[in-house]
Structures are given as structure tokens and as C-alpha cells.
Amino acid sequence: MANKKKGNAKMLILLIIILVLAVIIFLLFNGGFGLGFGNGNGLENGGNSGADQSISDTLEMENSENAETEFSEMLTESETEMLIFEVTVMGSVYLYQNQEIILENLISEMQAQETDFMVAITDDNATQNAMEDLLTALEHAEITYAMNK
């Protein structure tokens, strides 16, 4: 009879251990402890952290949807052929026609145009200073621009 009690006690302990392990595994895989396979970005609601936030998101735009609509309307409703300067700001470098260009040379080239034109700006991890310098130079030269997404 003593062996039967020892066997029942061992079985009870084994069942409790299995139950505790099952609960732990369930909580690990369902995020109960904040652990898991690491598929999330670590932020609630899928937001961006301040360090990863693109400069175009930090600069104030009146309404990005309206800006995109206005940009596409300007392209489609134009009666004359409109020249589009596609400028990419990558880090602190300005790229125009797949070549690095100095900001002053870029503005000079744009101002030399005799036809209607506008600038389509693409932010490729631009630094804040580079983007602000470009936007300021375009505004001072009274050049129309739009941000690409």
C-alpha cells in the first residue's frame, strides 16, 4: 500500500509539472509574458519610433492626401507639357538624373528652364538638414514642388 501511495504522489507531481509547462508554453507563444517569436515591431499600433521616423513625416505638410491629389491633378490637367524634375534626397546627398548634385547647381539648373516645371521630391532616408535646405531653397526660388511617397 505504501508503494501505491508513492506511485500516486509521483503521478500527481508529474501531472502538475506537465500542467505548469503547458501553461508556460501557452503564455510564451501567445504573448502572455511579452515574449514570442519576435515578429512584431515592439510598438503598439504599428507606429514608428522617433529614431526610425522618416524626415518627410516630421516636416509639416498641410495634408499629404491633398498634396498627392494636387500633384496628380497638376500633371493631368496641364494643357502644356510640364517638365518634372525628379529629385531624390538620400541621406545628405541630392540625386538628380541618377547623379549626385550640389543644391546650388540643382536650383540654378531649374531656374534656367523656360518651360513650366515642378519638382517631385523623393525622401530616401534624408537627413533633416538636407531636406529642410532643399525645401527652403525651393521656396525662396518660388519653385513648385511635391513630395513623392
SVG drawing of the C-alpha trace seen along z (x, -y; Angstrom):
<svg xmlns="http://www.w3.org/2000/svg" viewBox="-7 -84 35 86">
<polyline fill="none" stroke="black" stroke-width="0.4" points="0.0,0.0 2.9,-2.3 4.1,-1.8 0.7,-2.7 0.7,-6.0 4.3,-6.7 3.2,-6.0 0.2,-8.2 2.3,-11.1 4.8,-10.7 2.0,-10.7 0.4,-13.8 3.7,-15.7 4.3,-14.7 0.8,-15.9 1.4,-19.2 4.8,-19.7 3.2,-18.9 0.4,-21.4 2.8,-24.1 4.9,-23.6 1.8,-23.6 0.7,-27.0 4.2,-28.4 4.4,-27.3 0.9,-28.7 1.8,-32.1 5.1,-32.3 3.5,-31.6 0.5,-33.9 2.4,-36.9 1.4,-36.5 4.9,-37.3 5.7,-39.7 7.9,-37.1 7.4,-35.2 9.0,-34.8 9.8,-38.5 7.6,-39.1 6.3,-42.4 8.0,-45.7 7.8,-46.3 5.5,-49.3 1.8,-49.5 -0.5,-50.1 2.4,-49.6 3.7,-53.1 7.2,-54.4 9.7,-55.2 11.1,-58.7 14.5,-57.4 13.1,-55.5 10.7,-58.2 11.3,-59.5 12.1,-63.2 9.2,-63.7 6.9,-62.6 8.4,-65.1 8.2,-68.0 4.8,-69.7 2.7,-69.2 -0.8,-70.8 -2.4,-67.5 -0.4,-64.7 -3.5,-63.3 -4.4,-66.8 -0.8,-67.3 -0.8,-64.0 -4.1,-64.8 -2.9,-68.3 0.3,-66.8 -1.6,-64.3 -4.1,-66.9 -1.4,-69.3 0.1,-66.5 -3.1,-65.5 -4.9,-68.9 -1.9,-70.7 -2.6,-71.9 1.1,-72.5 3.8,-69.9 5.2,-70.2 8.7,-69.2 9.1,-67.2 12.4,-67.4 12.7,-64.2 15.0,-64.8 15.9,-62.2 17.3,-63.2 19.3,-60.2 20.9,-61.0 22.5,-64.4 23.0,-63.9 20.8,-65.3 20.4,-63.0 19.1,-64.3 19.1,-62.2 20.9,-59.4 23.8,-61.7 24.9,-63.4 24.4,-67.2 25.1,-70.2 22.0,-72.0 23.0,-75.4 23.6,-73.7 20.3,-72.0 18.4,-75.2 20.4,-77.0 19.5,-74.3 15.8,-74.5 15.8,-78.3 17.3,-78.1 14.3,-76.2 12.0,-78.2 9.1,-75.8 6.7,-75.1 8.1,-72.6 7.7,-71.3 9.9,-69.3 8.9,-65.8 10.9,-65.1 11.6,-61.5 12.8,-61.1 15.2,-58.1 16.2,-58.3 17.1,-62.0 18.7,-63.9 16.5,-66.6 19.0,-69.3 19.3,-68.2 15.5,-68.1 15.0,-71.4 17.7,-73.0 16.1,-71.8 12.6,-72.9 13.9,-76.3 15.8,-76.8 12.8,-75.8 10.5,-78.2 13.0,-81.1 13.2,-80.4 9.4,-80.2 9.6,-76.7 6.6,-74.4 7.3,-71.0 5.5,-67.9 6.7,-65.1 6.5,-61.6 5.5,-58.6"/>
</svg>
